Amino acid sequence: LVVRISNDNGQLTGAYEGIHYASTYCAKYARRAVINNSWGGRTDAEALPFASIFPQEITARGQVCVASAGNYALDNDITPFYPACVPGVLSDGATRETDQPTNFTHYGHSVLVFAPGENIYTTALGSQNNEYTDPLNGVAGTSFSGPIVAGEVALIMSNDSDLTPDAVKKLVIETC
């Protein structure tokens, strides 16, 4: 399920509403789900009440929410990045090929797992619209780490459908 959360200019206009929509849709049509959020930012105080409710809603529905930690080399414990810093969300940072954090990934105790996020090859069109990712360097960002973590969550959930969302997150944290 793909949910558009931005306007035609790329501004996030319905981010948390999109999470709610995805969770509601998946609760109706799927037994389990992973909601990946390869987006984020600082948020205003008006959005925080809703942001703090959605992880509880998602977990109650047997779902796991994964969110990218950010790409500005900031400590998320000091400068929160949402939705990654919402309690209950599985927040992911990016590693390089040496399995060390990249120089751009956000960090802190609230970043719960790290996954590859540098030199990632994708089918997204390049700047010339006739090429795919940079053949020498690929692309980078925690937005690419998130789907890897979400994939691990999905594999664990499909292997043991009796695991609670918190048990799934615990397994990912212990093995990632």
DRENFI-165973 format. One line per 4 residues: number of its first residue (from 0); their letters; for each residue x, y, z of N, C-alpha, C, O. Coordinates in nm, 2 decimals, always signed. Atoms other than C-alpha are relative to their C-alpha. Example, Ala and Ser with C-alpha at 12.3 -4.5 7.8 and 13.67 -1.06 7.14 Angstrom:
<rs>
0) as) +0.09 -0.12 +0.00 +1.23 -0.45 +0.78 +0.09 +0.12 +0.00 +0.19 +0.12 +0.07; -0.09 -0.11 +0.00 +1.37 -0.11 +0.71 -0.08 +0.11 +0.08 -0.03 +0.22 +0.09
</rs>
This chain:
<rs>
0) lvvr) +0.08 -0.12 +0.00 +0.00 +0.00 +0.00 +0.09 +0.12 +0.00 +0.18 +0.14 +0.09; -0.07 -0.13 +0.01 +0.14 +0.34 -0.10 -0.09 +0.11 +0.04 -0.20 +0.12 -0.02; +0.08 -0.11 -0.04 +0.01 +0.64 +0.07 +0.07 +0.13 -0.02 +0.18 +0.15 +0.03; -0.07 -0.13 +0.02 +0.09 +0.99 -0.05 -0.03 +0.10 +0.11 -0.14 +0.11 +0.16
4) isnd) +0.01 -0.09 -0.12 +0.16 +1.23 +0.23 +0.05 +0.14 -0.03 +0.06 +0.23 +0.06; -0.06 -0.13 +0.03 +0.29 +1.53 +0.04 -0.09 +0.07 -0.11 -0.17 +0.00 -0.18; +0.08 -0.07 +0.10 +0.14 +1.80 -0.19 +0.09 -0.01 -0.13 +0.19 -0.07 -0.13; -0.07 +0.01 +0.12 +0.26 +1.85 -0.55 +0.14 +0.07 +0.00 +0.22 +0.05 -0.08
8) ngql) -0.13 -0.06 -0.02 +0.55 +2.06 -0.42 +0.10 -0.08 +0.08 +0.21 -0.03 +0.11; -0.08 +0.09 -0.08 +0.68 +1.78 -0.21 +0.00 +0.04 +0.15 +0.07 -0.02 +0.23; +0.01 -0.03 -0.14 +0.58 +1.94 +0.12 -0.09 -0.10 +0.07 -0.19 -0.14 +0.02; +0.08 +0.10 -0.08 +0.45 +1.70 +0.39 -0.12 +0.07 +0.05 -0.11 +0.17 +0.12
12) tgay) +0.12 -0.07 -0.04 +0.09 +1.79 +0.43 -0.10 -0.10 +0.07 -0.20 -0.05 +0.13; +0.09 +0.10 -0.06 -0.07 +1.47 +0.56 +0.08 -0.12 +0.06 +0.03 -0.23 +0.04; -0.09 +0.10 -0.04 +0.21 +1.27 +0.72 -0.06 -0.10 +0.10 -0.07 -0.22 +0.08; +0.06 +0.09 -0.11 +0.05 +1.14 +1.04 -0.14 -0.05 -0.04 -0.17 -0.16 +0.00
16) egih) +0.13 +0.05 +0.05 -0.29 +1.12 +0.87 +0.03 -0.12 -0.09 -0.05 -0.22 -0.10; -0.04 +0.11 +0.08 -0.11 +0.89 +0.62 +0.03 -0.13 +0.07 -0.01 -0.24 +0.03; -0.03 +0.12 -0.08 +0.02 +0.66 +0.89 -0.14 -0.05 +0.05 -0.16 -0.18 +0.05; +0.13 +0.04 -0.05 -0.33 +0.65 +1.04 -0.08 -0.08 -0.11 -0.14 -0.18 -0.09
20) yast) +0.07 +0.06 +0.11 -0.48 +0.57 +0.70 +0.06 -0.14 -0.03 -0.02 -0.24 -0.05; -0.06 +0.13 +0.03 -0.23 +0.29 +0.63 -0.03 -0.10 +0.11 -0.06 -0.22 +0.08; +0.03 +0.09 -0.11 -0.28 +0.14 +0.97 -0.15 -0.05 +0.00 -0.17 -0.17 +0.02; +0.14 +0.03 +0.00 -0.66 +0.15 +0.94 -0.03 -0.10 -0.12 -0.10 -0.20 -0.11
24) ycak) +0.02 +0.09 +0.11 -0.65 +0.00 +0.59 +0.06 -0.14 +0.02 -0.01 -0.24 -0.01; -0.06 +0.14 -0.03 -0.41 -0.28 +0.69 -0.07 -0.08 +0.10 -0.08 -0.20 +0.09; +0.07 +0.07 -0.10 -0.61 -0.36 +0.99 -0.13 -0.07 -0.06 -0.17 -0.17 -0.01; +0.12 +0.06 +0.06 -0.91 -0.42 +0.77 +0.03 -0.11 -0.10 -0.04 -0.21 -0.11
28) yarr) -0.02 +0.09 +0.11 -0.74 -0.61 +0.49 +0.12 -0.10 +0.02 +0.15 -0.19 -0.06; -0.11 +0.09 -0.03 -0.43 -0.78 +0.65 +0.01 -0.03 +0.14 -0.02 +0.05 +0.23; -0.01 +0.04 -0.14 -0.36 -0.97 +0.96 +0.11 +0.08 +0.07 +0.09 +0.12 +0.19; -0.12 -0.07 -0.05 -0.02 -0.81 +1.02 +0.05 +0.10 -0.10 +0.02 +0.09 -0.22
32) avin) -0.06 -0.10 +0.10 +0.16 -0.51 +0.87 +0.12 +0.07 +0.06 +0.13 +0.08 +0.18; -0.11 -0.08 -0.04 +0.47 -0.31 +0.88 -0.02 +0.14 -0.08 -0.05 +0.14 -0.20; +0.02 -0.14 +0.06 +0.44 +0.07 +0.82 +0.13 +0.06 +0.00 +0.19 +0.10 +0.10; -0.13 -0.06 +0.02 +0.76 +0.21 +0.68 -0.01 +0.15 -0.02 -0.10 +0.19 -0.11
36) nswg) +0.00 -0.15 +0.02 +0.82 +0.59 +0.71 +0.14 +0.05 -0.04 +0.22 +0.07 +0.05; -0.13 -0.05 +0.05 +1.12 +0.70 +0.50 -0.01 +0.15 -0.02 +0.02 +0.20 -0.12; +0.01 -0.14 -0.01 +1.05 +1.06 +0.59 +0.01 +0.05 +0.14 +0.01 -0.04 +0.23; +0.00 -0.06 -0.14 +1.06 +1.29 +0.89 +0.05 +0.14 +0.01 +0.08 +0.20 -0.09
40) grtd) -0.04 -0.14 -0.02 +1.15 +1.62 +1.04 -0.03 +0.04 +0.14 -0.08 -0.04 +0.22; +0.04 -0.06 -0.13 +1.11 +1.84 +1.34 -0.15 +0.03 -0.01 -0.20 +0.06 -0.12; +0.14 -0.02 +0.00 +0.75 +1.89 +1.43 -0.05 +0.11 +0.09 +0.03 +0.15 +0.18; +0.06 -0.11 -0.09 +0.53 +2.16 +1.59 -0.08 -0.07 +0.11 -0.11 -0.19 +0.10
44) aeal) +0.07 +0.06 -0.11 +0.36 +2.11 +1.92 -0.14 -0.04 -0.03 -0.19 -0.14 +0.04; +0.14 +0.04 +0.03 +0.02 +2.08 +1.76 +0.00 -0.14 -0.05 -0.10 -0.21 -0.04; +0.00 +0.13 +0.05 +0.12 +1.76 +1.59 +0.04 -0.11 +0.10 +0.01 -0.22 +0.08; -0.05 +0.10 -0.09 +0.27 +1.59 +1.89 -0.11 -0.08 +0.07 -0.09 -0.20 +0.09
48) pfas) +0.10 +0.09 -0.06 -0.06 +1.47 +2.05 -0.04 -0.11 -0.09 -0.05 -0.23 -0.05; +0.03 +0.11 +0.10 -0.15 +1.28 +1.73 +0.12 -0.09 -0.02 +0.10 -0.21 -0.02; -0.12 +0.08 +0.02 +0.21 +1.17 +1.68 +0.02 -0.10 +0.12 +0.07 -0.21 +0.10; -0.02 +0.09 -0.11 +0.21 +1.02 +2.03 -0.10 -0.11 +0.01 -0.09 -0.21 +0.08
52) ifpq) +0.10 +0.10 -0.01 -0.11 +0.83 +1.98 +0.02 -0.11 -0.11 -0.02 -0.23 -0.08; +0.00 +0.10 +0.11 -0.04 +0.65 +1.65 +0.08 -0.12 +0.03 +0.04 -0.23 -0.02; -0.07 +0.13 -0.03 +0.22 +0.40 +1.78 -0.08 -0.09 +0.08 -0.08 -0.21 +0.06; +0.09 +0.08 -0.08 -0.03 +0.28 +2.04 -0.11 -0.07 -0.09 -0.14 -0.19 -0.08
56) eita) +0.10 +0.05 +0.10 -0.29 +0.24 +1.76 +0.06 -0.11 -0.08 -0.01 -0.21 -0.10; -0.07 +0.09 +0.09 -0.05 +0.06 +1.53 +0.03 -0.13 +0.08 +0.00 -0.24 +0.03; -0.03 +0.12 -0.08 +0.07 -0.18 +1.81 -0.12 -0.08 +0.03 -0.12 -0.20 +0.03; +0.12 +0.07 -0.04 -0.28 -0.26 +1.92 -0.06 -0.08 -0.12 -0.13 -0.17 -0.10
60) rgqv) +0.04 +0.06 +0.12 -0.35 -0.36 +1.56 +0.09 -0.11 -0.05 +0.07 -0.17 -0.15; -0.09 +0.10 +0.04 -0.06 -0.60 +1.55 +0.10 +0.04 -0.10 +0.16 -0.04 -0.17; -0.09 -0.06 +0.11 +0.15 -0.37 +1.33 +0.12 +0.06 +0.07 +0.13 +0.09 +0.19; -0.12 -0.06 -0.05 +0.50 -0.23 +1.36 +0.03 +0.12 -0.09 +0.01 +0.11 -0.21
64) cvas) -0.03 -0.12 +0.07 +0.60 +0.12 +1.26 +0.15 +0.02 +0.00 +0.21 +0.02 +0.11; -0.14 -0.03 +0.01 +0.95 +0.18 +1.13 +0.02 +0.14 -0.06 -0.06 +0.18 -0.14; -0.02 -0.13 +0.04 +1.08 +0.53 +1.08 +0.15 +0.04 -0.01 +0.23 +0.00 +0.07; -0.13 -0.04 +0.02 +1.40 +0.68 +0.94 +0.04 +0.11 +0.09 -0.03 +0.20 +0.12
68) agny) -0.04 -0.08 -0.11 +1.61 +0.86 +1.20 +0.04 +0.14 -0.05 +0.03 +0.24 +0.03; -0.04 -0.13 +0.05 +1.73 +1.15 +0.97 +0.14 +0.00 -0.05 +0.22 -0.09 -0.02; -0.13 -0.01 +0.07 +2.03 +1.26 +0.77 +0.08 +0.12 +0.02 +0.16 +0.17 -0.07; -0.08 -0.13 -0.03 +2.18 +1.57 +0.94 +0.10 -0.02 +0.11 +0.15 +0.08 +0.16
72) aldn) -0.10 +0.03 -0.10 +2.42 +1.40 +1.18 -0.03 +0.07 +0.14 +0.05 +0.12 +0.20; +0.04 -0.06 -0.12 +2.22 +1.52 +1.48 -0.04 -0.11 +0.11 -0.07 -0.23 +0.07; +0.03 +0.08 -0.11 +2.16 +1.36 +1.82 -0.15 +0.01 +0.02 -0.20 +0.11 +0.07; +0.14 +0.00 -0.01 +1.79 +1.26 +1.82 -0.05 +0.01 +0.14 -0.17 +0.05 +0.16
76) ditp) +0.04 -0.01 -0.14 +1.78 +1.26 +2.20 +0.00 +0.15 +0.04 -0.06 +0.19 +0.13; -0.01 -0.15 -0.03 +1.87 +1.64 +2.19 -0.09 +0.08 -0.10 -0.16 +0.17 -0.06; +0.08 -0.06 +0.11 +1.70 +1.74 +1.86 -0.09 -0.10 -0.06 -0.05 -0.17 -0.16; +0.08 +0.11 +0.05 +1.41 +1.51 +1.81 -0.04 +0.01 -0.14 -0.07 +0.12 -0.19
80) fypa) +0.04 +0.01 +0.14 +1.32 +1.40 +1.46 -0.12 -0.10 -0.01 -0.11 -0.21 +0.04; +0.13 +0.08 +0.00 +0.97 +1.27 +1.40 -0.04 -0.05 -0.13 -0.01 +0.01 -0.24; +0.05 +0.08 -0.10 +0.82 +1.02 +1.36 +0.10 -0.09 +0.07 +0.06 -0.17 +0.16; -0.10 +0.09 -0.06 +1.14 +0.84 +1.45 +0.01 +0.01 +0.15 +0.04 -0.09 +0.22
84) cvpg) -0.02 -0.02 -0.14 +1.15 +0.98 +1.80 -0.13 -0.02 +0.09 -0.13 -0.01 +0.21; +0.13 +0.03 -0.08 +0.79 +0.89 +1.90 +0.02 -0.13 +0.07 +0.06 -0.23 +0.00; -0.01 +0.13 -0.07 +0.80 +0.62 +2.17 -0.09 -0.11 -0.07 -0.20 -0.08 -0.10; +0.07 +0.11 +0.07 +0.70 +0.28 +2.02 +0.04 -0.02 -0.14 +0.00 -0.12 -0.20
88) vlsd) -0.05 +0.01 +0.14 +0.85 +0.35 +1.68 +0.13 -0.06 -0.01 +0.22 -0.03 +0.08; -0.14 +0.06 +0.03 +1.14 +0.14 +1.55 +0.08 +0.09 -0.09 +0.06 +0.09 -0.21; -0.08 -0.10 +0.06 +1.38 +0.41 +1.46 +0.13 -0.05 -0.06 +0.20 -0.13 +0.01; -0.12 +0.06 +0.06 +1.66 +0.33 +1.21 +0.09 +0.11 -0.05 +0.05 +0.21 -0.11
92) gatr) -0.11 -0.08 +0.05 +1.99 +0.49 +1.13 +0.07 -0.07 -0.11 +0.04 -0.19 -0.14; -0.06 +0.06 +0.11 +2.22 +0.43 +0.84 +0.15 -0.04 +0.03 +0.22 +0.03 +0.10; -0.14 +0.04 -0.01 +2.55 +0.24 +0.82 +0.06 +0.00 -0.14 +0.00 +0.00 -0.24; -0.07 +0.01 +0.12 +2.82 +0.23 +0.56 +0.04 -0.15 -0.02 +0.00 -0.23 +0.06
96) etdq) -0.04 +0.14 +0.03 +2.97 -0.08 +0.40 +0.08 -0.07 +0.11 +0.09 -0.19 +0.12; -0.08 +0.06 -0.11 +3.20 -0.13 +0.71 -0.09 -0.03 +0.12 -0.03 -0.07 +0.22; +0.09 +0.02 -0.11 +2.89 -0.16 +0.93 +0.01 +0.10 +0.11 -0.03 +0.08 +0.22; -0.02 -0.11 -0.09 +2.98 +0.16 +1.10 -0.11 +0.11 -0.04 -0.14 +0.12 -0.16
100) ptnf) +0.09 -0.11 +0.04 +2.73 +0.46 +1.12 +0.06 +0.09 -0.10 +0.18 +0.12 -0.10; -0.05 -0.09 +0.11 +2.76 +0.69 +0.82 +0.02 +0.14 +0.07 -0.02 +0.16 +0.19; -0.02 -0.13 -0.06 +2.87 +1.05 +0.88 -0.12 +0.09 +0.00 -0.12 +0.20 +0.06; +0.12 -0.08 +0.01 +2.52 +1.18 +0.80 -0.11 -0.05 +0.09 -0.20 +0.03 +0.12
104) thyg) +0.11 +0.06 -0.07 +2.30 +0.95 +1.01 -0.02 +0.07 +0.13 +0.07 +0.11 +0.20; +0.03 -0.05 -0.14 +2.12 +1.08 +1.32 +0.04 -0.12 +0.09 +0.05 -0.23 +0.05; -0.05 +0.09 -0.09 +2.22 +0.90 +1.63 -0.07 +0.03 +0.14 -0.15 +0.12 +0.15; +0.06 -0.01 -0.13 +2.13 +0.87 +2.00 -0.07 -0.12 +0.05 -0.08 -0.22 -0.03
108) hsvl) +0.07 +0.12 -0.05 +1.96 +0.63 +2.23 -0.13 -0.03 -0.06 -0.18 -0.15 -0.07; +0.13 +0.02 +0.06 +1.63 +0.68 +2.05 +0.01 -0.07 -0.14 -0.09 -0.11 -0.19; -0.03 +0.07 +0.12 +1.79 +0.54 +1.73 +0.03 -0.14 +0.03 +0.13 -0.18 +0.08; +0.00 +0.13 -0.06 +1.72 +0.18 +1.80 +0.08 -0.11 -0.09 +0.14 -0.20 -0.03
112) vfap) -0.08 +0.09 +0.08 +1.88 +0.00 +1.50 +0.06 +0.07 -0.12 +0.03 +0.19 -0.15; -0.07 -0.06 +0.11 +2.11 +0.07 +1.21 +0.00 -0.11 -0.11 +0.01 -0.23 -0.09; +0.00 +0.09 +0.11 +2.10 -0.08 +0.86 +0.07 +0.07 -0.12 +0.09 +0.19 -0.11; -0.07 -0.06 +0.11 +2.28 -0.02 +0.53 -0.08 +0.12 -0.06 -0.20 +0.12 -0.08
116) geni) +0.06 -0.13 +0.05 +2.22 +0.34 +0.40 +0.09 +0.08 -0.08 +0.07 +0.19 -0.11; -0.09 -0.07 +0.09 +2.51 +0.42 +0.18 +0.04 -0.09 -0.11 +0.04 -0.22 -0.09; -0.03 +0.08 +0.12 +2.60 +0.30 -0.17 -0.12 -0.10 -0.03 -0.09 -0.22 -0.05; +0.12 +0.08 +0.02 +2.24 +0.17 -0.21 -0.04 +0.01 -0.15 -0.05 +0.13 -0.20
120) ytta) +0.04 +0.00 +0.14 +2.14 +0.08 -0.56 -0.15 -0.02 -0.01 -0.21 -0.11 +0.05; +0.15 +0.00 +0.01 +1.78 +0.15 -0.66 -0.04 +0.02 -0.15 +0.05 +0.06 -0.23; +0.05 -0.03 +0.13 +1.57 +0.18 -0.97 -0.05 +0.14 -0.03 -0.11 +0.17 -0.13; +0.04 -0.14 +0.01 +1.49 +0.54 -0.91 +0.08 +0.07 -0.12 +0.20 +0.05 -0.13
124) lgsq) -0.06 -0.06 +0.11 +1.56 +0.75 -1.22 +0.10 +0.11 +0.05 +0.08 +0.18 +0.15; -0.10 -0.10 -0.03 +1.87 +0.97 -1.21 -0.03 +0.13 -0.05 -0.14 +0.15 -0.10; +0.03 -0.13 +0.04 +1.90 +1.33 -1.29 -0.03 +0.02 -0.15 -0.09 +0.11 -0.19; +0.02 -0.01 +0.15 +1.90 +1.27 -1.67 -0.13 -0.08 -0.04 -0.16 -0.07 -0.16
128) nney) +0.12 +0.08 +0.03 +1.58 +1.05 -1.65 +0.02 -0.11 -0.10 -0.08 -0.16 -0.15; -0.03 +0.11 +0.09 +1.75 +0.80 -1.87 +0.10 -0.10 +0.06 +0.16 -0.18 -0.01; -0.09 +0.08 -0.07 +1.97 +0.64 -1.61 -0.05 -0.04 +0.13 -0.15 +0.02 +0.18; +0.04 +0.03 -0.14 +1.93 +0.47 -1.28 +0.11 +0.04 +0.09 +0.20 +0.12 +0.05
132) tdpl) -0.09 -0.06 -0.10 +2.13 +0.54 -0.97 +0.14 +0.00 -0.04 +0.18 -0.07 -0.13; -0.14 -0.02 +0.03 +2.49 +0.65 -0.98 +0.07 -0.14 +0.00 +0.07 -0.20 +0.10; -0.06 +0.14 +0.01 +2.67 +0.33 -1.10 +0.12 -0.01 +0.08 +0.16 -0.13 +0.11; -0.12 +0.02 -0.08 +2.97 +0.41 -0.89 -0.03 +0.01 +0.15 +0.04 -0.05 +0.23
136) ngva) +0.02 -0.02 -0.15 +2.82 +0.53 -0.56 -0.14 -0.03 +0.05 -0.16 -0.04 +0.17; +0.14 +0.02 -0.05 +2.45 +0.45 -0.55 -0.05 +0.12 +0.06 -0.01 +0.23 +0.03; +0.06 -0.11 -0.08 +2.24 +0.66 -0.32 +0.02 -0.02 +0.14 +0.06 -0.13 +0.19; -0.03 +0.01 -0.15 +2.25 +0.73 +0.05 -0.12 +0.07 +0.08 -0.18 +0.16 +0.02
140) gtsf) +0.09 -0.06 -0.09 +2.02 +0.81 +0.34 -0.07 -0.10 +0.09 -0.08 -0.22 +0.05; +0.08 +0.09 -0.09 +1.82 +0.67 +0.63 -0.13 -0.04 -0.07 -0.19 -0.14 -0.03; +0.12 +0.04 +0.08 +1.53 +0.66 +0.38 +0.02 -0.14 -0.07 -0.08 -0.20 -0.10; -0.04 +0.13 +0.06 +1.71 +0.36 +0.23 +0.02 -0.11 +0.11 +0.01 -0.23 +0.08
144) sgpi) -0.01 +0.09 -0.11 +1.78 +0.20 +0.57 -0.13 -0.05 +0.05 -0.15 -0.17 +0.08; +0.14 +0.04 -0.05 +1.41 +0.20 +0.67 -0.06 -0.12 -0.07 -0.11 -0.21 -0.01; +0.06 +0.12 +0.06 +1.29 -0.04 +0.40 +0.07 -0.13 +0.03 +0.01 -0.24 +0.03; -0.08 +0.12 -0.04 +1.57 -0.28 +0.49 -0.05 -0.05 +0.14 -0.07 -0.17 +0.16
148) vage) +0.05 +0.04 -0.14 +1.46 -0.28 +0.86 -0.15 -0.05 -0.01 -0.18 -0.14 +0.05; +0.14 +0.04 +0.02 +1.09 -0.30 +0.75 +0.00 -0.14 -0.06 -0.09 -0.22 -0.02; +0.00 +0.14 +0.06 +1.18 -0.61 +0.54 +0.04 -0.10 +0.10 -0.02 -0.21 +0.10; -0.04 +0.09 -0.11 +1.35 -0.77 +0.84 -0.12 -0.02 +0.09 -0.15 -0.13 +0.14
152) vali) +0.13 +0.01 -0.08 +1.03 -0.69 +1.05 -0.10 -0.10 -0.07 -0.15 -0.19 -0.01; +0.10 +0.08 +0.07 +0.81 -0.85 +0.78 +0.04 -0.15 +0.00 -0.04 -0.23 +0.01; -0.05 +0.14 +0.00 +1.03 -1.16 +0.76 -0.03 -0.07 +0.14 -0.07 -0.18 +0.14; +0.02 +0.05 -0.14 +1.01 -1.21 +1.14 -0.15 -0.02 +0.02 -0.19 -0.13 +0.07
156) msnd) +0.14 +0.01 -0.02 +0.64 -1.15 +1.14 -0.06 -0.12 -0.08 -0.15 -0.19 -0.03; +0.05 +0.11 +0.08 +0.58 -1.40 +0.86 +0.05 -0.13 +0.05 -0.02 -0.23 +0.03; -0.06 +0.13 -0.05 +0.80 -1.66 +1.03 -0.08 -0.04 +0.13 -0.09 -0.16 +0.15; +0.07 +0.03 -0.12 +0.61 -1.64 +1.36 -0.11 +0.10 +0.02 -0.09 +0.21 +0.08
160) sdlt) +0.12 -0.09 +0.00 +0.26 -1.49 +1.34 -0.05 +0.02 +0.15 -0.14 +0.11 +0.17; +0.04 -0.02 -0.14 +0.22 -1.52 +1.72 +0.08 +0.10 +0.08 +0.04 +0.14 +0.19; -0.08 -0.10 -0.07 +0.49 -1.27 +1.81 -0.08 +0.13 +0.00 -0.14 +0.18 -0.10; +0.06 -0.13 -0.01 +0.36 -0.94 +1.94 +0.08 +0.10 -0.07 +0.20 +0.08 -0.10
164) pdav) -0.09 -0.10 +0.06 +0.48 -0.62 +1.77 +0.12 +0.04 +0.09 +0.23 +0.06 +0.04; -0.11 -0.03 -0.09 +0.69 -0.54 +2.08 +0.11 -0.12 -0.01 +0.23 -0.09 +0.00; -0.09 +0.11 +0.01 +0.85 -0.89 +2.06 +0.07 +0.00 -0.14 +0.19 -0.03 -0.14; -0.07 -0.01 +0.13 +0.92 -0.84 +1.69 +0.10 +0.11 +0.00 +0.22 +0.09 -0.04
168) kklv) -0.10 -0.11 -0.01 +1.09 -0.50 +1.76 +0.12 -0.04 +0.08 +0.23 -0.01 +0.05; -0.11 +0.04 -0.08 +1.29 -0.66 +2.03 +0.10 -0.09 -0.07 +0.22 -0.08 -0.06; -0.09 +0.09 +0.08 +1.42 -0.93 +1.80 +0.08 +0.08 -0.10 +0.20 +0.05 -0.12; -0.07 -0.09 +0.10 +1.51 -0.67 +1.53 +0.11 +0.07 +0.07 +0.23 +0.08 +0.03
172) ietc) -0.10 -0.08 -0.07 +1.69 -0.46 +1.79 +0.12 -0.09 +0.04 +0.24 -0.05 +0.04; -0.11 +0.09 -0.04 +1.89 -0.76 +1.92 +0.08 -0.06 -0.11 +0.19 -0.10 -0.09; -0.07 +0.06 +0.12 +1.99 -0.88 +1.57 +0.05 +0.09 -0.10 +0.12 +0.05 -0.19; -0.04 -0.09 +0.10 +2.04 -0.57 +1.37 +0.12 +0.07 +0.04 +0.17 +0.16 -0.04
</rs>
